[in-house]
Amino acid sequence: MNTLWEKYAKVLVDYSTKVKKDDLVVIRATSCEAQPLVKEIYKQVLLKGANPVVKTMMDGLSETFIKYANDEQLSYIDPMTEVEYDKADVLISVGAPTNTKSMAKADSKKMAKRSAATRELSNKMLKRSAEGSLKWVIADFPTNALAQEAKMSLEDYTEFLIKACYLHLDNPIEKWEQIDKEQQRLADYLNKTTKLHIIGEETDITFDTTGRKWLNCSGQCNFPDGEIYTSPVENSANGTIYFDFPQIYRGNESHKVRLKLENGKVVEASAEKGEEYFLNMINMDEGARFVGEIAIGTNSMIQEITGNILFDEKIGGAIHMALGASYPEAGGKNISGLHWDLIKNMKNGSEIYADDVLIYKDGKFVI
């Protein structure tokens, strides 16, 4: 019988990234906590006849870097990392934080400068992914820090993660293939429309999706998954939107975010908590005030904010709108060092219209 971590690794290698013989597979982990899963991924990659390379971070290095690095160091990209983004066929990243608040007191302006510096790497990854020359997936390993952030015991959080990934099923790959099929039906419908209108609490906003592609997220790049998304026309967002959930980015929180957009750009922004941080992030570069993504979450096994964006943006009955970098594969052209997914609850009477047809109400599709 497969162990849980072996089953998890098989999904990431066989389904999410479809590792092939001779692929160069870079396996990243944010801490040694993820060792049981990383070892299984390493094994599965070897069994495929591919070539695994493991890179594990050490606790505390990120905060040390932001604290002591000067402007030149903040802007420096080491050549080894550049090689990874140029040469890897597959990137598998496993999050396993030991402290989700390690960056909460970090200098937000220095963090913004670092994000701007690494923008080219992110753009390269997205471009290669759109071209089909790079497969990547982000997954998480349950840690006490993630459990604490979600206000759960480690046992309860592990069970939550397992179910969100459908790893409790005998054949999780089969389940994800079913999800893929249903979400593709929804994406195909939306790809025949050109206007999106979202109405809800303190929210009335429109987007033009002409020439853009709605994409189906069913476990290929994020795991767990469950969303359909697009990158709207850059100058098209008009209206107001209110995000009632806590918005978390790199260990920092902004609560009750309210935005007004005109011709695609955020012209007014406020937050009842964490406003200074939020404004620093959306002022990091020219593209940070534009919408890079609009998405509808579909994972019914995720219902509450856990403080982990990998899960929170997939909440069944919620949407998210990202400020910053858009997705080339969706037709997006916005460039930024920022990509902050802002999540909104849609179960409270909210509606979505596509070309003036009601497609979604109270957190569920009606088509």
MIDODO-182682 format. One record per residue (C-alpha): x, y, z. Coordinates in steps of 0.02 Angstrom, whole numbers, padded with zeros to 5 digits, always signed. Layout:
BEGIN
XYZ;...
This chain:
BEGIN
+00000+00000+00000;+00067+00172-00046;+00110+00289+00096;+00025+00459+00097;+00184+00547+00041;+00213+00422-00098;+00036+00451-00160;+00062+00641-00148;+00227+00629-00243;+00150+00521-00380;+00015+00651-00412;+00145+00791-00425;+00261+00692-00538;+00138+00591-00643;-00010+00710-00655;+00041+00889-00615;+00207+00898-00708;+00205+00737-00812;+00392+00709-00787;+00474+00619-00933;+00635+00523-00957;+00791+00636-00960;+00696+00789-00892;+00796+00904-00780;+00685+00918-00625;+00726+01049-00494;+00642+01007-00327;+00637+01154-00208;+00587+01153-00026;+00573+01304+00088;+00635+01204+00239;+00692+01031+00293;+00519+01001+00367;+00465+00940+00196;+00593+00798+00194;+00467+00652+00189;+00381+00723+00034;+00541+00784-00051;+00620+00611-00034;+00468+00530-00116;+00467+00658-00258;+00654+00627-00283;+00621+00439-00292;+00475+00456-00413;+00578+00569-00528;+00719+00441-00530;+00595+00302-00570;+00541+00404-00721;+00720+00405-00785;+00733+00593-00757;+00868+00693-00669;+00819+00769-00501;+00910+00914-00416;+00857+00962-00239;+00872+01137-00168;+00820+01164+00013;+00817+01332+00100;+00875+01359+00279;+00762+01442+00406;+00793+01627+00431;+00891+01664+00271;+00754+01767+00189;+00731+01885+00335;+00921+01900+00356;+00936+01947+00173;+00803+02083+00179;+00873+02151+00341;+01056+02167+00288;+01059+02174+00098;+01101+02343+00019;+01019+02408-00140;+01145+02322-00254;+01121+02156-00166;+00932+02173-00170;+00944+02192-00359;+01069+02050-00385;+01012+01887-00465;+01138+01746-00446;+01186+01654-00606;+01146+01481-00533;+00965+01531-00509;+00961+01603-00685;+01020+01435-00752;+00876+01348-00663;+00748+01459-00746;+00834+01438-00915;+00872+01252-00913;+00749+01159-00800;+00613+01057-00885;+00514+01043-00724;+00509+01146-00564;+00425+01067-00412;+00415+01186-00264;+00364+01124-00092;+00317+01251+00040;+00351+01198+00219;+00366+01357+00324;+00420+01347+00505;+00363+01525+00539;+00231+01608+00429;+00264+01777+00511;+00452+01779+00485;+00436+01924+00362;+00300+02020+00455;+00422+02152+00520;+00532+02156+00366;+00557+02322+00275;+00415+02324+00148;+00508+02445+00033;+00658+02330+00025;+00542+02182-00005;+00460+02278-00147;+00632+02316-00222;+00679+02132-00213;+00515+02082-00295;+00547+02205-00436;+00722+02132-00460;+00658+01953-00474;+00520+02003-00595;+00621+01947-00746;+00638+01772-00674;+00450+01762-00643;+00416+01825-00818;+00536+01697-00892;+00449+01557-00797;+00277+01613-00856;+00338+01635-01036;+00420+01463-01042;+00265+01387-00964;+00154+01469-01096;+00270+01402-01232;+00263+01228-01157;+00450+01212-01124;+00431+01215-00934;+00312+01124-00818;+00297+01187-00639;+00194+01153-00485;+00184+01228-00312;+00129+01116-00168;+00135+01120+00022;+00188+01004+00161;+00092+01019+00325;+00191+01104+00462;+00150+01170+00635;+00170+01346+00568;+00039+01320+00431;-00076+01234+00556;-00057+01377+00679;-00093+01506+00543;-00252+01410+00501;-00297+01398+00687;-00290+01209+00683;-00192+01070+00764;-00060+00990+00654;-00166+00832+00644;-00321+00929+00590;-00222+01034+00465;-00143+00878+00389;-00316+00803+00367;-00377+00967+00290;-00230+00968+00166;-00258+00786+00121;-00442+00815+00082;-00410+00979-00011;-00292+00880-00123;-00411+00730-00132;-00268+00622-00068;-00393+00531+00045;-00461+00446-00112;-00390+00284-00179;-00359+00366-00347;-00335+00555-00328;-00273+00571-00509;-00440+00506-00572;-00531+00636-00466;-00422+00778-00531;-00454+00720-00708;-00643+00734-00674;-00618+00909-00603;-00517+00954-00756;-00659+00900-00871;-00795+00998-00779;-00691+01156-00763;-00645+01147-00946;-00831+01151-00987;-00847+01314-00887;-00690+01388-00966;-00753+01345-01140;-00916+01437-01104;-00826+01592-01039;-00708+01591-01188;-00858+01633-01297;-00893+01791-01195;-00805+01960-01190;-00872+02051-01037;-00871+02006-00852;-00976+02099-00724;-00959+02063-00537;-01088+02128-00413;-01083+02106-00224;-01055+02190-00058;-00981+02363-00096;-00937+02290-00266;-00988+02334-00443;-00847+02308-00567;-00828+02261-00750;-00688+02185-00853;-00660+02163-01040;-00597+01990-01085;-00597+02012-01274;-00454+01912-01350;-00410+01838-01181;-00419+01655-01134;-00503+01578-00982;-00393+01439-00915;-00433+01287-00813;-00330+01257-00655;-00349+01076-00605;-00186+01030-00519;-00057+01062-00654;+00027+01217-00578;-00044+01229-00402;-00082+01082-00290;-00213+01081-00222;-00306+01174-00357;-00479+01222-00412;-00507+01383-00509;-00537+01454-00681;-00452+01618-00723;-00405+01743-00855;-00303+01901-00872;-00423+02041-00923;-00381+02178-01048;-00259+02289-00954;-00354+02455-00966;-00529+02381-00946;-00567+02364-00760;-00690+02496-00702;-00784+02506-00539;-00765+02467-00355;-00728+02306-00262;-00720+02260-00078;-00620+02113-00010;-00693+02053+00154;-00569+01912+00186;-00397+01950+00263;-00273+01977+00121;-00104+01898+00158;+00055+01924+00058;+00227+01866+00111;+00179+01852+00293;+00096+02022+00303;-00090+02056+00315;-00207+02190+00250;-00388+02183+00306;-00547+02249+00226;-00467+02311+00067;-00570+02430-00040;-00519+02477-00216;-00582+02592-00351;-00520+02562-00528;-00529+02672-00681;-00470+02615-00853;-00388+02464-00777;-00289+02554-00642;-00316+02566-00454;-00348+02751-00421;-00406+02735-00241;-00353+02604-00114;-00382+02584+00071;-00368+02449+00203;-00430+02453+00382;-00274+02359+00436;-00105+02350+00349;-00139+02496+00232;+00041+02559+00226;+00105+02388+00176;-00031+02369+00045;+00009+02538-00032;+00196+02501-00033;+00163+02340-00128;+00049+02417-00261;+00171+02560-00285;+00322+02447-00315;+00318+02471-00504;+00213+02536-00648;+00113+02376-00670;+00070+02343-00488;-00090+02447-00490;-00163+02352-00639;-00263+02191-00636;-00161+02039-00687;-00294+01906-00654;-00477+01878-00615;-00523+01704-00556;-00665+01600-00484;-00623+01472-00348;-00703+01300-00361;-00628+01185-00228;-00775+01136-00118;-00657+01051+00006;-00585+01223+00050;-00710+01337+00135;-00614+01449+00256;-00465+01564+00253;-00311+01473+00317;-00184+01612+00290;-00105+01513+00148;-00138+01585-00025;-00109+01416-00109;-00269+01357-00026;-00363+01519+00005;-00375+01573-00177;-00458+01406-00219;-00601+01426-00095;-00762+01360-00171;-00882+01507-00168;-00750+01644-00181;-00663+01743-00317;-00494+01824-00320;-00424+01971-00416;-00237+01988-00428;-00148+02154-00441;+00014+02150-00539;+00087+02024-00660;-00033+01943-00782;-00021+01774-00869;+00045+01768-01049;-00046+01603-01079;-00211+01695-01046;-00159+01835-01163;-00105+01950-01022;+00022+02087-01055;+00041+02170-00885;+00216+02162-00812;+00253+02185-00627;+00354+02114-00484;+00191+02099-00389;+00056+01967-00404;-00056+01984-00252;-00213+01878-00256;-00351+01971-00164;-00493+01855-00110;-00677+01898-00099;-00818+01794-00024;-00959+01771-00150;-01084+01672-00046;-01173+01825+00021;-01286+01872-00124;-01149+01910-00250;-01175+01883-00436;-01068+01867-00591;-01130+01906-00766;-01043+01861-00929;-01106+01962-01077;-01253+02012-00966;-01303+01831-00934;-01306+01774-00751;-01178+01634-00736;-01141+01630-00549;-01241+01670-00393;-01211+01650-00205;-01047+01559-00232;-01103+01435-00365;-01108+01424-00554;-01283+01423-00626;-01236+01374-00804;
